[in-house]
């Protein structure tokens, strides 16, 4: 499939409480051009204040790739340091925006995810991969160490597994990615759409304020040492119990009532 010159590089459709963002550069293997990075950032900025959307799926157009990372033709178009630094800075900010969103973000991966494309998978809160999906931090094969991808990939899989990928540029299959923590679920290709959507719908049905604050709490305590993390999580949970949604949910469980309808955050 090719994309017309005036067709957007990123598509968004909202289906109920789930927003679906589609990388739309299939002819370029959904490479993260500057335009695509900026389009993702713009959507994340909108989602950050969207009180209707409770979960986000990132998918890709085409059968060949989720994303092969930075657009090397764009990178090779100039040797200007300021251009390259701006491109990478914007990409890093976009990746960090995923963590800052109140909604959980799921990567839906049915094909290849390499370099900054692998980084995008790692930056998402969850990732569902088809059995045929493959992953690599393959910049080293082109003479370039995947520095920025190493940040999120290393935090997913740990230093030794990350450095194995970074030093060799070798691909790993979906089951290895699941074992190492790069993805959260692996499903048959025929079930990828259905299983990813079912996961998103289950998350979207949970109390949104607890999900949003819990996501932020989790990512924060993961940077702490163990004792500090427990102290922080204890304070968080003691406060969370006092909230209206928790009180309603606990009351429904204890008194065998119907599950309450969760209010927006």
Buried (B, 14 or more C-beta within 10 A) or exposed (E): EEBEEEEBBBBBEEEEBBBBBBBBBBEBBBBBBBBBBBBBBEBBEEBEEBEEBBBBBBBBBBEBBBBBBBBBEBBEEEEEEEBBEEBBEBBBEBBEBBBEBBBBBBBBBBBBBBBBBBBBBBBBBBBBBBBBBBBBBBBBBEEEEBEBBBBBBBBBBEEEBBBBBBEEBEBBBBEBBBBBBBBBBBBEBEEBBEBBBEBBBEBBBBBBBBBBBBBBBBEBBEEEEEEEBEEBBEEBEEEBEEBEBBEBBEEEEEEEEEEBEBEEB
